[in-house]
Amino acid sequence: MTTTTDVRGPEPATSRSRLRIALVDDNEIIRVGLRNMLEVDTSLEVVGEAADGRAAISLIRREQPDVALVDVRMPFADGISVAQDVHEITKVLMLTYSDAPDVIRGALTAGARGYLVHGAFSPSELSAAIRSVAQGGSVLSQAAIDAVHSALASSAPMPDASRHDVYSLSRRELEIMDLIAAGLANGEIAGKLFLAEKTVKNHVNHIFAKLGVTTRSAAVSLWLT
């Protein structure tokens, strides 16, 4: 009789009823709190925890969770290094107390799909953010957006002409990208510019292609750097 061994990795999130989550934070109290918050949502399953960067990379490579909630400051390897290492394996959602603009930009550049600041979200908002990131979306908490905008306000912005030269964006695309960086959704941009939402979506797709990115967070990171 011939036997075979199934060596396939975890099933994609779309074929399972529960999203698999990894918790990464060097503070055990925070990990326990997050686990308690997530256990209320039956669509989420915590598959592992790590207390430092090296352990996080090992955990994520082994378990291949749908989403990893990652702190910024940890022993051995920080959260940005972790995101850079594993962002092709899992969707990384930074979950931290730091709202420093350079840290936020660094995390998004490293491949994180979102950035939430502790104390700025409810359990239901965290669950919604996890689902959005798992489906390929990007999430920035208002605290993260405010921190980046505050830093931008104190520095000289790149003139529109320079942005056009670098990215070959049209005047309308420049306008829309500035609104994306301000945290507006497509529907809000459409209302502000008196455009159809489908038209805005088409512009956004063209902008992403010109910037060489596939997500809102990556586009904002590139735009603000």
matplotlib code that plots the C-alpha trace (Angstrom):
import matplotlib.pyplot as plt

x = [0.0, 1.3, 1.1, 1.5, 2.4, 0.5, 3.2, 1.0, 1.2, -1.8, -4.9, -5.4, -7.6, -10.3, -10.8, -11.1, -13.8, -11.3, -8.4, -5.1, -3.4, 0.1, 0.7, 4.2, 5.0, 7.6, 5.1, 3.2, 0.4, -0.3, -0.3, -2.8, -5.0, -4.9, -5.6, -8.6, -9.9, -9.5, -11.1, -14.4, -14.4, -15.1, -13.8, -10.3, -7.9, -4.6, -2.1, 1.0, 2.8, 6.3, 8.1, 11.0, 11.9, 13.8, 11.1, 8.5, 10.3, 10.5, 6.9, 5.6, 7.7, 6.4, 2.8, 2.3, -0.6, -3.0, -2.1, 0.7, 0.1, 3.6, 5.0, 7.8, 10.3, 11.4, 14.6, 16.9, 15.0, 12.6, 9.2, 10.3, 13.0, 10.4, 8.0, 10.8, 11.6, 8.1, 5.9, 5.8, 4.7, 2.0, 0.1, 1.8, -0.3, 1.9, 0.3, 2.3, 2.5, 4.9, 3.4, 6.8, 6.4, 9.8, 8.8, 5.5, 7.1, 9.8, 7.2, 5.1, 8.2, 9.2, 6.0, 3.5, -0.1, -1.2, -0.3, -2.4, -1.6, -2.6, -5.5, -6.9, -9.1, -11.8, -11.9, -14.4, -12.2, -9.2, -11.1, -12.3, -8.7, -7.4, -10.0, -9.3, -5.6, -6.1, -8.2, -5.3, -6.4, -4.4, -5.2, -3.8, -5.2, -6.0, -3.2, -0.7, -2.1, -2.0, 1.6, 2.8, 0.9, 2.3, 5.8, 4.9, 3.6, 6.9, 8.9, 8.9, 6.7, 8.0, 6.5, 3.8, 6.1, 8.8, 6.3, 5.1, 8.7, 9.5, 6.3, 4.8, 1.5, -1.1, -2.4, -5.6, -3.5, -1.4, -4.5, -6.0, -2.7, -2.5, -6.0, -5.1, -2.1, -4.5, -6.4, -9.5, -11.3, -12.3, -15.8, -14.7, -12.3, -15.1, -17.3, -14.6, -13.6, -17.1, -16.2, -17.8, -16.3, -15.5, -13.5, -11.6, -10.9, -9.5, -7.3, -6.0, -5.2, -3.2, -1.4, -0.4, 0.9, 3.0, 4.4, 5.1, 3.0, 0.0, -1.4, -2.6, -0.1, 2.8, 1.7, 1.3, 4.7, 6.4, 4.5, 5.5, 9.1]
y = [0.0, 3.4, 6.3, 10.0, 12.9, 16.2, 18.9, 21.8, 24.9, 26.5, 27.1, 30.6, 32.8, 32.8, 29.0, 29.0, 30.4, 31.8, 34.2, 33.0, 35.7, 35.9, 38.2, 39.8, 42.1, 41.9, 42.9, 39.9, 42.0, 43.5, 40.1, 38.8, 41.8, 41.4, 37.7, 38.4, 41.1, 38.8, 35.7, 37.6, 37.5, 33.9, 34.7, 35.1, 32.5, 33.3, 30.7, 31.8, 34.5, 35.9, 38.2, 39.3, 39.9, 36.7, 34.6, 36.5, 35.7, 32.0, 31.9, 33.6, 31.4, 28.3, 29.1, 31.4, 33.4, 35.5, 38.6, 39.3, 42.0, 43.4, 45.9, 48.3, 48.1, 44.6, 42.8, 41.2, 42.6, 45.5, 45.4, 47.2, 44.5, 41.8, 43.4, 43.7, 40.0, 38.5, 40.8, 38.4, 35.6, 37.3, 40.7, 42.8, 45.2, 47.3, 47.7, 49.9, 53.0, 54.9, 57.6, 58.9, 59.9, 58.4, 55.1, 55.0, 55.8, 53.2, 50.5, 51.2, 51.2, 47.9, 46.3, 46.7, 46.9, 49.1, 51.0, 51.3, 53.2, 51.6, 53.5, 54.8, 51.8, 49.6, 45.8, 45.9, 48.4, 46.1, 43.2, 45.2, 46.4, 42.8, 41.7, 44.6, 43.9, 40.2, 41.0, 43.2, 46.5, 49.1, 50.6, 53.7, 54.9, 58.6, 59.0, 57.7, 60.0, 63.0, 62.3, 62.1, 65.2, 67.1, 66.3, 67.3, 70.7, 71.6, 70.8, 72.2, 70.0, 68.9, 71.3, 69.8, 70.3, 68.2, 65.5, 65.5, 65.2, 62.3, 60.3, 61.5, 62.2, 64.5, 67.5, 65.6, 62.5, 64.8, 66.2, 62.8, 61.4, 64.3, 63.4, 59.7, 60.8, 62.8, 59.6, 60.1, 57.1, 57.0, 58.0, 61.0, 62.0, 61.7, 64.0, 66.6, 66.8, 66.4, 63.2, 59.8, 57.2, 54.9, 57.8, 58.2, 54.4, 54.5, 57.5, 55.6, 52.5, 54.7, 56.4, 53.1, 51.9, 55.0, 54.8, 51.1, 50.2, 48.0, 49.2, 52.5, 52.3, 51.8, 54.7, 57.0, 55.9, 56.7, 60.0, 61.2, 60.1]
z = [0.0, -0.9, 1.5, 0.9, 3.1, 2.9, 3.0, 2.1, 4.3, 6.1, 3.9, 2.6, 4.7, 2.0, 2.4, 6.2, 8.5, 11.1, 10.6, 12.2, 14.3, 15.8, 18.8, 19.0, 22.0, 24.7, 27.4, 28.6, 30.0, 26.6, 25.0, 27.5, 27.0, 23.2, 23.4, 25.7, 23.2, 20.2, 21.9, 22.0, 18.1, 17.0, 13.5, 14.9, 16.3, 18.1, 16.9, 18.7, 20.7, 20.7, 23.2, 21.0, 17.4, 16.8, 18.3, 16.2, 12.9, 13.9, 14.9, 11.8, 9.5, 11.2, 11.6, 8.6, 10.3, 8.2, 10.3, 12.8, 15.4, 16.0, 18.5, 17.5, 20.4, 21.3, 22.3, 19.6, 16.6, 16.5, 14.9, 11.8, 11.2, 11.8, 9.2, 6.7, 7.2, 7.1, 5.1, 2.2, 4.5, 6.5, 6.7, 9.4, 11.5, 13.8, 17.2, 19.5, 21.7, 19.5, 17.3, 16.2, 12.5, 11.5, 13.1, 11.3, 8.0, 8.6, 9.5, 6.3, 4.2, 5.7, 4.4, 7.3, 6.1, 8.9, 12.0, 15.1, 18.3, 21.6, 23.3, 20.0, 19.1, 20.6, 20.5, 17.6, 15.7, 16.2, 14.8, 11.8, 11.2, 11.3, 8.8, 6.5, 6.5, 6.0, 2.8, 1.4, 2.8, 4.7, 8.1, 9.8, 13.1, 13.4, 15.9, 13.3, 10.6, 12.9, 13.9, 10.3, 9.3, 12.3, 11.1, 7.6, 8.7, 10.2, 7.1, 3.6, 1.3, -2.2, -4.8, -7.0, -10.1, -8.4, -7.5, -11.1, -12.4, -10.0, -10.3, -13.6, -11.9, -13.5, -11.6, -10.7, -9.5, -7.4, -5.8, -5.1, -3.7, -1.3, -0.1, 0.2, 2.4, 4.5, 5.3, 3.1, 1.6, -2.1, -1.3, 0.7, -2.0, -4.6, -2.5, -1.9, -5.6, -7.0, -8.9, -9.2, -6.8, -9.7, -11.3, -8.1, -8.0, -11.5, -10.6, -7.5, -9.6, -12.0, -9.1, -7.6, -10.9, -11.3, -7.7, -8.1, -5.1, -4.5, -1.2, 0.3, 3.2, 0.8, -1.3, 1.8, 3.1, -0.3, -0.6, 2.9, 2.8]

ax = plt.figure().add_subplot(projection="3d")
ax.plot(x, y, z, "-o")
ax.set_aspect("equal")
plt.show()
